[in-house]
Amino acid sequence: QVQPVESGGGLTQIGGALRLSCVASEGTFRTYAVAWFRQAPGKEREFGAGFSRTGGYRNYADSVKGRFTISRDNAQRAVSLQMNDLKPEDTAVYYCAADRTIITSSLYDASQYDYWGQGTQVTVSS
Protein backbone atom coordinates (compact mmCIF):
# COMPACT_ATOMS: atom_id res chain seq x y z
CA GLN A 1 0.00 0.00 0.00
CA VAL A 2 1.01 3.59 -0.54
CA GLN A 3 -0.04 6.77 1.22
CA PRO A 4 0.15 9.80 -1.07
CA VAL A 5 1.32 13.03 0.56
CA GLU A 6 0.92 16.29 -1.34
CA SER A 7 2.88 19.53 -1.01
CA GLY A 8 3.55 22.68 -2.99
CA GLY A 9 0.24 24.49 -2.99
CA GLY A 10 -0.05 28.20 -2.32
CA LEU A 11 -1.21 31.58 -3.55
CA THR A 12 -0.27 33.04 -6.90
CA GLN A 13 -1.56 35.59 -9.38
CA ILE A 14 -3.14 35.09 -12.78
CA GLY A 15 -0.55 33.76 -15.19
CA GLY A 16 1.66 32.49 -12.40
CA ALA A 17 3.03 29.00 -11.88
CA LEU A 18 3.11 26.44 -9.10
CA ARG A 19 4.56 22.96 -8.82
CA LEU A 20 2.79 20.33 -6.75
CA SER A 21 4.49 17.21 -5.50
CA CYS A 22 3.00 13.90 -4.42
CA VAL A 23 5.26 11.56 -2.50
CA ALA A 24 4.59 7.94 -1.62
CA SER A 25 5.15 7.97 2.14
CA GLU A 26 5.29 4.19 2.15
CA GLY A 27 6.76 2.20 -0.73
CA THR A 28 6.76 3.51 -4.27
CA PHE A 29 4.27 4.27 -7.00
CA ARG A 30 5.65 1.45 -9.13
CA THR A 31 2.67 -0.42 -10.69
CA TYR A 32 0.26 2.28 -9.46
CA ALA A 33 -1.76 4.63 -11.59
CA VAL A 34 -1.36 8.12 -10.11
CA ALA A 35 -3.52 11.12 -10.82
CA TRP A 36 -4.21 14.65 -9.67
CA PHE A 37 -7.77 15.69 -8.96
CA ARG A 38 -9.09 19.02 -7.77
CA GLN A 39 -12.16 20.24 -5.96
CA ALA A 40 -13.36 23.81 -5.84
CA PRO A 41 -15.88 25.00 -3.20
CA GLY A 42 -19.38 23.83 -4.04
CA LYS A 43 -18.20 21.70 -6.95
CA GLU A 44 -17.53 18.03 -7.51
CA ARG A 45 -14.04 16.62 -7.52
CA GLU A 46 -12.70 16.64 -11.05
CA PHE A 47 -9.83 14.94 -12.86
CA GLY A 48 -6.83 17.03 -13.81
CA ALA A 49 -4.03 14.77 -15.01
CA GLY A 50 -2.88 11.19 -14.54
CA PHE A 51 -0.45 8.40 -15.36
CA SER A 52 -1.47 4.86 -16.22
CA ARG A 53 -0.16 1.99 -14.06
CA THR A 54 2.72 1.33 -16.43
CA GLY A 55 3.54 5.02 -16.64
CA GLY A 56 3.44 4.82 -20.41
CA TYR A 57 0.23 6.81 -20.82
CA ARG A 58 -0.61 10.28 -19.58
CA ASN A 59 -3.95 11.97 -19.81
CA TYR A 60 -5.07 15.53 -19.14
CA ALA A 61 -8.42 17.19 -18.70
CA ASP A 62 -9.22 19.61 -21.49
CA SER A 63 -9.31 22.47 -18.98
CA VAL A 64 -5.60 22.04 -18.13
CA LYS A 65 -4.18 20.64 -21.35
CA GLY A 66 -1.23 22.68 -22.58
CA ARG A 67 -0.78 24.40 -19.21
CA PHE A 68 -0.23 21.53 -16.76
CA THR A 69 2.39 18.78 -17.00
CA ILE A 70 2.43 15.62 -14.91
CA SER A 71 5.71 13.79 -14.38
CA ARG A 72 7.19 11.12 -12.17
CA ASP A 73 10.73 10.60 -10.92
CA ASN A 74 12.85 7.63 -11.93
CA ALA A 75 12.63 6.09 -8.48
CA GLN A 76 8.81 6.06 -8.78
CA ARG A 77 8.45 7.68 -5.38
CA ALA A 78 7.12 11.06 -6.45
CA VAL A 79 4.73 12.46 -9.01
CA SER A 80 4.73 16.17 -9.78
CA LEU A 81 2.26 18.52 -11.40
CA GLN A 82 3.76 21.62 -13.00
CA MET A 83 1.04 24.21 -13.40
CA ASN A 84 1.68 27.18 -15.66
CA ASP A 85 -0.44 30.10 -16.83
CA LEU A 86 -2.73 29.69 -13.85
CA LYS A 87 -6.26 31.09 -13.95
CA PRO A 88 -8.75 31.95 -11.19
CA GLU A 89 -10.79 28.89 -12.17
CA ASP A 90 -7.80 26.72 -11.20
CA THR A 91 -8.40 27.65 -7.57
CA ALA A 92 -9.19 24.46 -5.69
CA VAL A 93 -7.88 21.87 -3.27
CA TYR A 94 -5.67 19.52 -5.27
CA TYR A 95 -5.55 15.85 -4.36
CA CYS A 96 -3.15 13.11 -5.37
CA ALA A 97 -4.67 9.66 -5.82
CA ALA A 98 -3.19 6.23 -6.52
CA ASP A 99 -4.52 2.82 -7.39
CA ARG A 100 -3.04 -0.54 -8.42
CA THR A 101 -5.97 -2.00 -10.34
CA ILE A 102 -7.50 0.89 -12.26
CA ILE A 103 -7.64 0.52 -16.01
CA THR A 104 -6.33 3.24 -18.27
CA SER A 105 -9.73 4.21 -19.62
CA SER A 106 -10.90 4.95 -16.04
CA LEU A 107 -8.06 7.26 -15.03
CA TYR A 108 -10.48 10.19 -14.88
CA ASP A 109 -12.88 8.41 -12.47
CA ALA A 110 -12.26 9.41 -8.85
CA SER A 111 -14.36 6.54 -7.51
CA GLN A 112 -11.83 4.04 -8.89
CA TYR A 113 -8.95 5.20 -6.67
CA ASP A 114 -8.24 3.57 -3.31
CA TYR A 115 -5.51 5.85 -1.95
CA TRP A 116 -5.82 9.60 -1.48
CA GLY A 117 -3.68 12.33 -0.03
CA GLN A 118 -4.96 15.02 2.31
CA GLY A 119 -4.98 17.71 -0.37
CA THR A 120 -3.16 20.99 -0.87
CA GLN A 121 -4.79 24.37 -1.52
CA VAL A 122 -4.06 26.29 -4.70
CA THR A 123 -5.39 29.84 -4.93
CA VAL A 124 -5.08 32.03 -7.99
CA SER A 125 -5.96 35.65 -7.31
CA SER A 126 -7.52 37.88 -9.91
N, C-alpha and C positions, 0 to 999 in steps of 0.2 A: 504494500500500500504506500501511497505517497500523500503528503499533506502540502498542498500548494500554499505559498506565502508570498503575497504581493508587496511591492514597494515602488516608490517613485512618483506617486501622485502629487498634486499640488495646484497652485493657482498660476495662471498665465493669461496673457492677453490674446486677442484675436490675431491669428497668424503665427502665434508662438508654437513652440515645440516642447514635448515632454517625452521621456522614455520610462516606460513601466517595466518592471522586472518581476518574474514569477520564479521562485526557487522551490525545488522539491526538498522540504525539510527532512524527509526520510527517504532514502533510496534515490533513484533517478527517474527521469521521464522516459527512459528507454522502453519501448513497446506501448507507450501511452499516447493517445491523442490528447493534445493540449490546445485550449482555445481561450480567447478573451471575450467576455461578455460585458455588457454595461447596462446599468439601470438608472434612468433619470427619475426624479420625484414624480409620482403619479402615473408612471408608465411601466410597461412590462419589461422584463429583462430581455435584451436583444443581443444577438450574435454580432461580434465585430470581426474577428479573424481567428483562424485555427490551422493547426497541423494535423495531418492524418497520423495514425499509429506508427506507420513506417517513417514518417517525416518527409516522405517524397511528394506530398501534395499539400498545398496551402490554399486556403480559400479566404476571401474577404467579402464583407457585406458591401453592397453598392455604395452605401453612405460614406465608407471610409477608403474605398479603393483609390489608389493613387496618392493617398496621403499617409496611410498607416502601413507599416511593414512589420511583420512578425518574423522572429528568428529564434534559433535555439543554439546553445553552445555545443561544442564538440563532445563535452563530457555528459551531455544530456541531463544536466542538473538544473538548467535555467532556460526559461523562454522569455524573450523580451518583446515589447511592443513599442516601436518608435512611432511617435505621433507627430506629424508635421502639419503646418497650415491649419491649426486648430480653430474651430468655430464655436460659437456659444452653444450650439446644439450638440456639441460633443461633451458638454458638462454632464457628469454622471458618476456613479460609483462603478469602478471597473473591477471585474472579478476574473480570476484565473480558474479554469476548470480542467480536470484531467479524467481520463477514463481508459481502461484497457480493452474494452470489448466493443466500443462504438464503431460503427461502419462509416466509411468516408462520406457517404451521401447524407449522413445524419449529423455531421459536424456542427451544423447550425442549431441543433435542437438541444436546448438547455436541459430538458428532462432526461436526456440520455447520459448525463455525466454524474459520476458517483462522488467525485472529490472536488471540493470547492475551497478557495481561499476566503479570507475575511473581507476582502475588498479594499480598494484604495480610491479616495476621492480625487476627481479631476474637475477643476473649475476653470472655465474660460470666460473671462470678463469682456463685456462689450464696451 
